[in-house]
Amino acid sequence: MHYISTRGAAPVLNFAEAMMTGLARDGGLYVPQTIPQMTPEDIAALEGLSYEEAAFRVMQPFVAESFTETELREAIARAYAGFRHAARAPLVQLAPGHFLLELFHGPTLAFKDFAMQLIGQLFQIALAREDRRITIVGATSGDTGSAAIEAFRGLPNVDVFILFPHDRVSEVQRRQMTTPGEANVHALAIDGTFDDGQARLKDLFNDHAFRDEVGLAGVNSINWARVLAQVVYYFTSAVSLGAPHRKVSFTVPTGNFGDIFAGTIARAMGLPVDRLVVATNQNDILDRALSGGEYRVGRVQPSISPSMDIQVSSNFERALFYAHDGDGRAVAQLMDELKTSGGFNIAQGALEHLREIYDSGRVSETETLAAIARIRAETGEIVCPHSAVGIDVAQRHVKTGTPMITLATAHPAKFPDAVEQAIGLRPDLPPHMARLFDLPERVTQVENDNEALKSLILQRRSA
Ligand SMILES: *Cc1c(COP(=O)(O)O)cnc(C)c1O
């Protein structure tokens, strides 16, 4: 399987290379040159399998030249062994025809663990083979950082630097990043927003001399391997509800478009998906783009669902690439326009293509709080604010005869302030995290400046 850049001007790579590289050298994102297909029989055969076996069958064709079947099976087994639910991604029913896919049973209580735990294992195999050192730098709105640190802490040959927006992550998120004591973990509080962190990260990747000097590797949601790991639970949940014999729809609380793009890949592989519904908070660039056709960056407004406080939604570039029939030059042009003028209009044909796949909706802060309270009253479930955004949008899109699956992206205890504001109760952290508030924190403040960041990384990384 070959991987090509959405901007059409970077080297073609295999899976392991694309995973270790992250961002392509032309500034684009890697996508598979062709999408492997699963027949209705292949999909039906997933029923009743362990999550791990289903993961192996869905992912194997994408990684075949880079990892042996044994390596992949072992990586998957180790990745999900620490999850605290036998089903890994269990479904809970909310209402007739509406289901919640719980993706928060991993070690850091957010769906990011599904991908990050797996790529931690795959990086280890690939690095041991090549005897290389790498420096992982990631930007986070909170959950990617904690999941990455959890996956890479203490690994030989890896330093992990995580940039999080100072004072804009929840205390649980911050402590998950600042309390690991391993010397290869570096939590950096950047003076800015998530979009600033992501912009600095892109600058580092586009500085080819620096990139080569430190062996820069990216694990942000632009990393193809992360998207791939997330494709699996679209299959397992749909099969539980009757696929391939009936269609299902998904609603996904969305920020950087990584999770919902995984659904797009599942659909392209042959999963009968009716609608993929993008749910945003008040940072609604995607809802505006899909409904009005103009992708225009606004200012990030901090919300009670902070993991979605994003204006530049990186993985949307992948959707644009497919909407433009794989025309990398057209995508590069749009991305140039985005950089120089802060937005672009989506061409009519591309917009129609996107609307064949996606619906969208936006949820305000008050609606989010009301949804948390309503869901508790109607079902007894306590949900995190991101999941509440998803459920609220999903309720507007449920259709009789087609099950709707909303992705529950984090555990409510990760966002206790928002939950308390909604229902007057603070959800408890699971027992394995009870010590989080007693451990000492380690964090370095860094300016929103490339040179400052580069010298800090050079000075801190283990040589
Ligand atoms: C990361 C995250 C999201 C957004 O996912 P994307 O892949 O960036 O769209 C939503 N909810 C939670 C809890 C997250 O951590």
The ligand as a Tripos MOL2 file, in Angstrom:
@<TRIPOS>MOLECULE
LIG
   15    15     1     0     0
SMALL
NO_CHARGES

@<TRIPOS>ATOM
      1 C1        -10.1120   15.1920   20.2130 C.3       1 LIG1
      2 C2        -11.4750   15.2110   20.7480 C.ar      1 LIG1
      3 C3        -12.5760   15.5420   19.9480 C.ar      1 LIG1
      4 C4        -12.4250   15.9660   18.5080 C.3       1 LIG1
      5 O1        -11.9330   14.9290   17.6870 O.3       1 LIG1
      6 P1        -11.3220   15.2710   16.2440 P.3       1 LIG1
      7 O2        -10.7680   13.9920   15.7560 O.co2     1 LIG1
      8 O3        -10.2600   16.3010   16.4970 O.co2     1 LIG1
      9 O4        -12.4200   15.8130   15.4120 O.co2     1 LIG1
     10 C5        -13.8420   15.4720   20.4970 C.ar      1 LIG1
     11 N1        -14.0160   15.1330   21.7930 N.ar      1 LIG1
     12 C6        -12.9850   14.8210   22.5970 C.ar      1 LIG1
     13 C7        -13.2430   14.4820   24.0080 C.3       1 LIG1
     14 C8        -11.6800   14.8400   22.1070 C.ar      1 LIG1
     15 O5        -10.6530   14.5300   22.9070 O.3       1 LIG1
@<TRIPOS>BOND
     1     1     2 1
     2     2     3 ar
     3     2    14 ar
     4     3     4 1
     5     3    10 ar
     6     4     5 1
     7     5     6 1
     8     6     7 2
     9     6     8 1
    10     6     9 1
    11    10    11 ar
    12    11    12 ar
    13    12    13 1
    14    12    14 ar
    15    14    15 1
@<TRIPOS>SUBSTRUCTURE
     1 LIG1         1 GROUP 0 **** ****
